Amino acid sequence: MVIVEVSLLSGFVLSPGSRVLLERKTIVKKTEVKADVVYIYLEKLNDESQTFILQLEQVIQMKNLKPASIKVYDYYQPGVLQIPSYSGFGS
């Protein structure tokens, strides 16, 4: 099993409908939302590219928004595989 750990941008929360859309993907076993982090549990990873779209809602106006991180790691061997960052886009 693989975990995708998405730190949310400051002042944002996960939109309720976003969790439902994530869980419709066949490789997603479950999702958890804790404070400012979303955990996406995947059955496994392979060579196919995967795209996950998380819709966030801004609940607090923030200045100088800093990028947040995404960690991808094996549930049973939690050595971090990759830590990209994102800053959000769209509306």
CYANA upper distance limits for C-alpha pairs under 8 A (distance plus 0.5 A):
  1 MET  CA     41 TYR  CA      7.44
  1 MET  CA     42 LEU  CA      6.27
  1 MET  CA     43 GLU  CA      5.50
  1 MET  CA     44 LYS  CA      5.76
  1 MET  CA     74 ASP  CA      6.62
  1 MET  CA     75 TYR  CA      6.02
  1 MET  CA     76 TYR  CA      7.85
  2 VAL  CA     41 TYR  CA      6.41
  2 VAL  CA     42 LEU  CA      5.55
  2 VAL  CA     43 GLU  CA      7.03
  2 VAL  CA     44 LYS  CA      6.26
  2 VAL  CA     45 LEU  CA      7.58
  2 VAL  CA     72 VAL  CA      7.60
  2 VAL  CA     73 TYR  CA      6.23
  2 VAL  CA     74 ASP  CA      5.03
  2 VAL  CA     75 TYR  CA      5.86
  3 ILE  CA     39 TYR  CA      7.06
  3 ILE  CA     40 ILE  CA      6.15
  3 ILE  CA     41 TYR  CA      5.22
  3 ILE  CA     42 LEU  CA      6.61
  3 ILE  CA     71 LYS  CA      8.41
  3 ILE  CA     72 VAL  CA      6.23
  3 ILE  CA     73 TYR  CA      5.97
  3 ILE  CA     74 ASP  CA      6.71
  3 ILE  CA     75 TYR  CA      6.55
  4 VAL  CA     39 TYR  CA      6.29
  4 VAL  CA     40 ILE  CA      5.51
  4 VAL  CA     41 TYR  CA      7.02
  4 VAL  CA     42 LEU  CA      8.17
  4 VAL  CA     70 ILE  CA      7.40
  4 VAL  CA     71 LYS  CA      6.25
  4 VAL  CA     72 VAL  CA      5.08
  4 VAL  CA     73 TYR  CA      7.25
  5 GLU  CA     37 VAL  CA      7.30
  5 GLU  CA     38 VAL  CA      6.38
  5 GLU  CA     39 TYR  CA      5.19
  5 GLU  CA     40 ILE  CA      6.96
  5 GLU  CA     70 ILE  CA      6.04
  5 GLU  CA     71 LYS  CA      5.47
  5 GLU  CA     72 VAL  CA      6.79
  6 VAL  CA     37 VAL  CA      6.08
  6 VAL  CA     38 VAL  CA      5.58
  6 VAL  CA     39 TYR  CA      6.88
  6 VAL  CA     68 ALA  CA      8.33
  6 VAL  CA     69 SER  CA      6.79
  6 VAL  CA     70 ILE  CA      5.06
  6 VAL  CA     71 LYS  CA      7.09
  7 SER  CA     36 ASP  CA      6.51
  7 SER  CA     37 VAL  CA      4.97
  7 SER  CA     38 VAL  CA      6.97
  7 SER  CA     68 ALA  CA      6.17
  7 SER  CA     69 SER  CA      6.02
  7 SER  CA     70 ILE  CA      6.74
  8 LEU  CA     12 PHE  CA      6.92
  8 LEU  CA     13 VAL  CA      7.41
  8 LEU  CA     14 LEU  CA      8.32
  8 LEU  CA     36 ASP  CA      5.75
  8 LEU  CA     37 VAL  CA      6.15
  8 LEU  CA     38 VAL  CA      7.80
  8 LEU  CA     68 ALA  CA      6.77
  8 LEU  CA     69 SER  CA      8.45
  9 LEU  CA     36 ASP  CA      8.30
  9 LEU  CA     65 LEU  CA      7.99
  9 LEU  CA     66 LYS  CA      7.89
  9 LEU  CA     67 PRO  CA      7.37
  9 LEU  CA     68 ALA  CA      6.06
  9 LEU  CA     87 SER  CA      7.85
  9 LEU  CA     88 GLY  CA      8.30
 10 SER  CA     36 ASP  CA      8.44
 10 SER  CA     62 MET  CA      7.61
 10 SER  CA     65 LEU  CA      7.46
 10 SER  CA     66 LYS  CA      8.27
 11 GLY  CA     58 GLN  CA      6.31
 11 GLY  CA     59 VAL  CA      6.12
 11 GLY  CA     60 ILE  CA      5.04
 11 GLY  CA     61 GLN  CA      6.86
 11 GLY  CA     62 MET  CA      6.74
 12 PHE  CA     56 LEU  CA      6.55
 12 PHE  CA     57 GLU  CA      5.93
 12 PHE  CA     58 GLN  CA      4.87
 12 PHE  CA     59 VAL  CA      6.13
 12 PHE  CA     60 ILE  CA      7.40
 13 VAL  CA     36 ASP  CA      7.59
 13 VAL  CA     56 LEU  CA      6.02
 13 VAL  CA     57 GLU  CA      5.88
 13 VAL  CA     58 GLN  CA      7.01
 13 VAL  CA     59 VAL  CA      7.46
 14 LEU  CA     18 SER  CA      7.31
 14 LEU  CA     19 ARG  CA      8.14
 14 LEU  CA     38 VAL  CA      8.42
 14 LEU  CA     54 LEU  CA      7.59
 14 LEU  CA     55 GLN  CA      6.69
 14 LEU  CA     56 LEU  CA      5.09
 14 LEU  CA     57 GLU  CA      6.71
 15 SER  CA     19 ARG  CA      7.81
 15 SER  CA     54 LEU  CA      8.26
 15 SER  CA     55 GLN  CA      5.97
 15 SER  CA     56 LEU  CA      5.61
 15 SER  CA     57 GLU  CA      6.20
 16 PRO  CA     20 VAL  CA      7.79
 17 GLY  CA     21 LEU  CA      6.93
 17 GLY  CA     55 GLN  CA      8.34
 18 SER  CA     22 LEU  CA      6.75
 18 SER  CA     53 ILE  CA      8.12
 18 SER  CA     54 LEU  CA      6.10
 18 SER  CA     55 GLN  CA      5.93
 18 SER  CA     56 LEU  CA      8.42
 19 ARG  CA     23 GLU  CA      6.84
 19 ARG  CA     31 THR  CA      7.50
 19 ARG  CA     54 LEU  CA      8.24
 20 VAL  CA     24 ARG  CA      7.01
 21 LEU  CA     25 LYS  CA      7.82
 22 LEU  CA     28 VAL  CA      7.47
 22 LEU  CA     31 THR  CA      8.29
 22 LEU  CA     52 PHE  CA      7.51
 22 LEU  CA     53 ILE  CA      8.09
 22 LEU  CA     54 LEU  CA      8.30
 23 GLU  CA     28 VAL  CA      6.12
 23 GLU  CA     29 LYS  CA      7.53
 23 GLU  CA     30 LYS  CA      6.74
 23 GLU  CA     31 THR  CA      7.55
 24 ARG  CA     28 VAL  CA      7.90
 27 ILE  CA     42 LEU  CA      5.94
 27 ILE  CA     43 GLU  CA      5.82
 27 ILE  CA     44 LYS  CA      7.53
 28 VAL  CA     40 ILE  CA      7.38
 28 VAL  CA     41 TYR  CA      6.32
 28 VAL  CA     42 LEU  CA      5.05
 28 VAL  CA     43 GLU  CA      6.79
 29 LYS  CA     40 ILE  CA      8.34
 29 LYS  CA     41 TYR  CA      5.99
 29 LYS  CA     42 LEU  CA      5.98
 29 LYS  CA     43 GLU  CA      6.56
 30 LYS  CA     40 ILE  CA      6.78
 30 LYS  CA     41 TYR  CA      5.86
 30 LYS  CA     42 LEU  CA      7.95
 31 THR  CA     38 VAL  CA      7.63
 31 THR  CA     39 TYR  CA      6.04
 31 THR  CA     40 ILE  CA      5.12
 31 THR  CA     41 TYR  CA      6.53
 32 GLU  CA     38 VAL  CA      6.31
 32 GLU  CA     39 TYR  CA      5.54
 32 GLU  CA     40 ILE  CA      7.18
 33 VAL  CA     37 VAL  CA      6.46
 33 VAL  CA     38 VAL  CA      5.08
 33 VAL  CA     39 TYR  CA      6.80
 34 LYS  CA     38 VAL  CA      6.92
 65 LEU  CA     87 SER  CA      8.25
 66 LYS  CA     87 SER  CA      7.28
 67 PRO  CA     85 SER  CA      6.42
 67 PRO  CA     86 TYR  CA      5.70
 67 PRO  CA     87 SER  CA      4.86
 67 PRO  CA     88 GLY  CA      8.36
 68 ALA  CA     85 SER  CA      5.89
 68 ALA  CA     86 TYR  CA      6.02
 68 ALA  CA     87 SER  CA      6.81
 69 SER  CA     83 ILE  CA      6.85
 69 SER  CA     84 PRO  CA      6.42
 69 SER  CA     85 SER  CA      4.74
 69 SER  CA     86 TYR  CA      6.84
 70 ILE  CA     82 GLN  CA      8.30
 70 ILE  CA     83 ILE  CA      5.91
 70 ILE  CA     84 PRO  CA      6.09
 70 ILE  CA     85 SER  CA      6.44
 70 ILE  CA     86 TYR  CA      8.22
 71 LYS  CA     80 VAL  CA      7.15
 71 LYS  CA     81 LEU  CA      7.81
 71 LYS  CA     82 GLN  CA      6.34
 71 LYS  CA     83 ILE  CA      5.28
 71 LYS  CA     84 PRO  CA      7.67
 72 VAL  CA     80 VAL  CA      6.70
 72 VAL  CA     81 LEU  CA      6.09
 72 VAL  CA     82 GLN  CA      6.10
 72 VAL  CA     83 ILE  CA      7.41
 73 TYR  CA     77 GLN  CA      7.93
 73 TYR  CA     78 PRO  CA      5.91
 73 TYR  CA     79 GLY  CA      6.72
 73 TYR  CA     80 VAL  CA      5.45
 73 TYR  CA     81 LEU  CA      5.85
 73 TYR  CA     82 GLN  CA      8.02
 74 ASP  CA     78 PRO  CA      5.63
 74 ASP  CA     79 GLY  CA      7.59
 74 ASP  CA     80 VAL  CA      8.21
 74 ASP  CA     81 LEU  CA      8.47
